[in-house]
Amino acid sequence: MPQVYIGLGSNLAQPLAQLRDACQALARLPDSQLLALSSAYASDPLGPPDQPRYLNAVAGLHTQLAPLALLDALQGIEQAHGRQRKAERWGPRTLDLDILLYGEQRIDLPRLQVPHYHMHARAFVLYPLAEIAGELILPDGRRLTELLAQCPYQGLERLEERLLDEVTA
């Protein structure tokens, strides 16, 4: 089964609870096994500045779901948590789940790009990812440690909340 990494984000409707609920939903995905969860990290929004700070995390899992089937499952989890897709990019949302990496695959489809575009420059993705997969090598051969060296912490705040404890309890 490929090793898959999922980015989680929320800045509406009790973001920490949204992330915890999403982690529990990831643990219940069919033909999948949740392996690791990072801590939650608070960050300033990328989009419009008049929105709350985001909470982000990264989950690692093995799955037999094909990439688009996994995407459909993740979008189902988002919808169950009140996600409304709007034309506004990077706006506030109850839950955002992104496939960051799907094994060694590179995927370029209208609905899915893997590795996730711009993940290499987003501290709120790289630092949680490093917490659970510090020695990771991306499909293009770059090491995660190299990306971290080029991506400042950018005001991230690591929360002491451990999401995995909530899922396995």
N, C-alpha and C positions, 0 to 999 in steps of 0.2 A: 504494500500500500504506500502511495506517495506521502511524504511529509508535506503538510500544508500549513501555511500560516495565515491567520485571519486577523485583520485589524478591526478593532471595536471602537466606536466613538459615540458620545451622547452629550448634549448640553441642554436638554429639556426634560421636564417631568421626572425629577429625581434621578439625575444621571448615574449615580453610583448604583442605585437599585436597577436601573436599566441595564447596566453592564453585568451585574450579578445575574439577573434573569436571563440575559443573552448567553452567558457562560453555561448556565444550566441547560438552556435549549441546545447549545452546541454539544454538550455532553450526551444529549439524547438523539443526535442525528443518526439516522440508520446507516449501517455499514461503516461506521466511523468510531474512532476512539480518541477522546480528548486526552492529550498528553501533558500539556503545560499551559499555564496562564501567567502572564506578567502581573506586576503591580499595576494599579491605576495611576495615571499621570494626568495632571491638570495642565492645560495649555490655552493660550489665547487663540481665538478663532482666526482662521485664514481669511474668511470672507468678510461680510459686513461687520464693522466694529460694534454695532449696537446690539450685540447678542451676548449671552452668558459664555463664560469660559467652557471649554470642552473637557471632558474626561475621556481618556484613551487608554487602551490596553491592547495586547496581542495574545492570541491563543495559538497553540500548536496542536495539530491533530493528524492522525492517520485516517485516510478515508478511501473507500472503494468507489465513492461517488465520482462520476465524470465531472470535469470542470463546470459545464453548464448546469448539470443537475445540482451540483453544490451551490452554484450561484442562485438557482431557483429556490433551494432550501433556505439560503441565507436571506433572500428577499422575503420569503414567507415569514421568517422570524422577525424581520424588520416590520412588516405589515402587522403582525400580531402585537407589536409594541407601539402601534400608532404612527408609524412612519408614513409621511405624505411626501411623495416626490413632486417637487415644484421646479419651475424653470430656473429659479434662482440657484446659482452654484454656490456651494459652501455656506449655505444658510443654516439656521438652527434646525436641529432634528432630535427626535426622541432616541433614535438608534440608527447607526450606520455600521454595516458589516461589509468589509472589503476583503477579497482574496488577494493577499499580498504576494504569495508565492505558492506554486503548486508543483512540488517536487522540483525537478530540473527543467520543467517545461517552460517554453515561451509561447504565449497564446496571444494572438492578435485578431480578435473577432469584434464585430460591431458592439456586442454586449459585454465583452470581457477582454481586458488587457492584463496579462501576467508576464513578468512581474508588474505589480501595480505601478502605474505611471507616477512619477515624481516621488516615489517612496524613498529614493536615495537622498532626497534633500529635505525630508520631513523628520525633524527631531522627535515628534510625538509618535512616529512609527519606529524609527531606528532604535531609540533607547529602550522602549519596552521589548522590542524584538531581541536586542542584545542581552536583555535580562534572561531570556529563556533559550537563546541559541547564539551565544557569543562567538562561537567559532564558525558560524555559517558562511558558506561561499555561495554567492548568487549564480544563477545560470550563465551570466556573462563572464564569470571567472573572478569578479571582484569580491574581496572579503568584506564582511560586515564591519570589521575593525577599521578598514580603510575608509568606508563611508562615514563612520562615526567621527573619524579624525577630521573630516571635511565638513561636518555638520555641527555647529555649536548647539549647546544645550537649549538656547533660545527661550529662556524663562520657564522651562518645564518645572513642574513641582511634582516630585514622586510622593504619592500618598502612601501611608503605612498600611492601607487596606490590602490584604492579600485575597484576591478573588478566588483562588483555588481552594482556600479553606472553606469558603461558603459553598462551593460546588460539591466538595467531597464530604461535607458534614452530614 
